[in-house]
């Protein structure tokens, strides 16, 4: 009689989860025995609270023989899938709790304008097709953001990597169509451990109770940023404890607070009906400030058409978008080049021209600043004066005869003055460079004119020219009786 099958205990399912989490950081385990022998796994299990262990105990109970365990259509354990969904829900709740607590606390203390948030953008070369879905890093930038100062401090890195076997073409194509960073960039960083240490040094002033602040990035970039942190922490043999939150959710909360500060009625503004997350995602994808000058890194500044892909440029664009929606309602001063872009050079002139009408009277005092000449030397004042002529005045100006003076420089008398004498002479005509045959014939020097005949006249050449044929001299056939042997 076969033995009765035993079910797995709660620690077994905890080991499965712990193994999956550690393998994302770069570690490998041959079997669950290696996981069970790892002291860190046992210590973490012992440190769980009874409520946290209850999740794994419920899974063990459902997965016992004859229990309620079910499979999905792809063969995955339904209990494991549900556990992942619970984790995702818990993560989103913690993110909203952090954002609400931070912003509401800043409002209470009247320091929302100086509250710091950390933005991160990440470019990669390729994504592996294995279970880990690793993103090969090309560039990343972390910025310290406040509403009053925009991006105050930033940490930016270009990465030098050697593509894995089978991913070289994908790395080249990704670089060509986006950030234009070669995968073996000479000035790129090669040591991931040094990159990790530099990142921690940048974040050191922001630590609170021994914990680093969360990072905010776009929803489409969150998986890539998490993969970057997994690779950096794995080189230092540390656990990835960095939190990556949605910048769209941060925008939604800040915009909501700004509208509330402006006393906007919720019924009159459709943005407040649970739509701010979608609005933030739409605004960050518009690339409204993508072509602002001097916001990209030094590498992309020298490449045309790449500033919108630069990681440093993107986090500054995010900062401008945040301030564009929130600074004015919150009575925060806009400062060009700091929390808003520099104004265009022709903004004042464009505004004045748009406000002008056909009945506007132009005074000389209005153009005190427009008296600069153009490249042709014509001032704006003269251009306006000429354009104000009536039709009658213009026709009269055209009919007014003016004498036309023609100067013959061959008859202009030039004065040559020396210390002793002063003579006046006429400038002689310049002799020709070549002597024509007609002049030679007129002078009677026939020897200078070549005597061309039918035999020595040079041929012009080309199609249709009949050259003189040579006399046809027939040859006698060679053979017997004609000199042949």
Buried (B, 14 or more C-beta within 10 A) or exposed (E): EEEEEEBBBBBBBBBBBBBEBBBBBBBEBEEEEEBBEBEEBBEBBEEBEEEEBEBBBBBBBBBBEEEEBEEEEEEEBBBBBBBEEEEEEEEEEEBBEBBEEBBEEBBEEEEBBBBBBBBBBBBBBBBBEEEBEBBBBBBBBBBBBBBBBBBBBBBBBBBBBEBEEEBBEBBBEBBEEBBBBBBEBEEBBEEBEEBBBBBBEBBEEBEEEEEBBBBBBBBEBBBBBBBBBBBBBBBEEEBBEBBBBBBBBBBBBBBBBBBEBEEBEEEEEEBBEEEBBEBBBEBBEEEBBBEBEEBBBEBBBEBEEBBBBBBBBBBBBBBBBBBBBBBBBBEBEEEEEBBBBEEEEEEEEEEEEEEEEEEEEEEEEEEEEEEEEEEEEEBBBEEBEEEEEEEEEEEEEEEEEEEEEEEEEEEEEEEEEEEEEEEEEEEEEEEEEEEEEEEBEEEEEEEEEEEEEEEEEEEEEEEEEEEEEEEEEEEEEEEEEEEEE
